[in-house]
Amino acid sequence: MIIAALVTAILGCLFILFIGGRFLLAPRVATAGFGVADDRPRAFTSIKGVRDITSGIVPLVVLLVAGPHAFGWVLVAAAITPIGDAIIVVTNGGKLRQALSVHGATAVVLVIAGLILALA
């Protein structure tokens, strides 16, 4: 039973990676698959809000359940998000200064804090 649950969970993780990649590579197809029109900015700000809340809760659950070592590695992995956000800002007409001061700084903090915890 545990192996079946683990395999199912891993497949779910791989599937959500596919969905995320599809939003980057084929946004119109992904948007249609998600169920909202691609001309509805409020839908996308809501999606981002839910994802950000999840991004804050999941590492805290890891900290509570698995401790600081695992939490540190999760923080390092989570740095992908602000790095991606910085790239999105710069490639969509945003200012490099804001991309680096907000998203770049967040990524640096996550990596430094994460490595300190992971390697302690």
N, C-alpha and C positions, 0 to 999 in steps of 0.2 A: 504494500500500500504506500509506503514512504517513497519507494523508487518511482512508482507511478505518479505520485504528486510532484516529486522533484523533476521528472521528465516533463510533465505538463507545465510546470512553472518555468522551466528553462525554455521550452517551446514558446510559451507566452512572451518571455523576455525577447527572444529572437524575433517574434512576430512584431512586437512593438518597435524594435529596432528597424525592421522593414518599413513599418508605417511611417516612422520618423524620417527615414531616408526618402520615402515616396513624397512626403511633404516638401522636401528640399529639391528633389529632382523632377517631380511631376506634380506641381502644386494643384493644378486644376483637377486632375484625376483624384488626388488625395482629398481635396476639398469636397468633391462630389461624393466620394466614398465616406467621408465624415458625416455628410448630411446637411451641409449649409452651402449657400452660394458664395462664390469667391469674391463677391462685391459687398460683403457684409462685414465691415471692419469690427463691429461690436462683437460678432461671434469670435473673431480671432483674438481680441483683447480678453474675452472671457476664457478662451482656451488657454491663453498665456497665464492668466490669473490662477486657474486651477492647477496648471503644471507647476507654477512657482510655489503654490501652497504645498503641493506634493513634494517638491524638491526640498522644502524645509522640514516636512514631517518625516520622510523616509530616513534621512541620516539620524534624526533624533531617536527613531525607533531602533536603528542599528546600535546607537550608543547605549540605549537602555537595555537591549537584549544581549549584545555581543561585547560591549565595552569599548574603551578608548582606542585600542589597536585597530579593530575593524572599522570604527568610526573614522579614524584617520584615513584609511584607504578609500572609504566612501567619499570623503571630502576631496581627496586627490582626483578621483574619478569624476566627481561633480564639477570640477573646474572646467570640464568640457563645455558646460552650459554658458558661463560667461565668456569663454573664448569664442564660442559660436556667436553669441550675442554681439561681441565686438566686431566680428567679421560682418555680421548682418548690418550693423549700424554703418560701417564704412562703405560697404558695397551698395547701400541703398540711400546714399546722399547725406548720411549723417556726418558729424564732425569727428575727425580722428581724435581730437582732444577729449571729447566726451566718451568715445569708445574706449580709450585707454584709461581715463580717470575713473570711470564708473565700472565698466566690465573688465578691463584689464587688471585694475586694482583688486577687484573681487577675485579673479582667477589666481592672482599672486597670493592673496591672503589664504584662499582655500588650499593651495598647494603647500605653502609654508606650514600652516597649522596642521594640515593633514599629514605631512611627512614627519613633523615633530611627534605627533601622536602615533603614527604607524610604526615609526622606527624606535620608539622609546621602549 
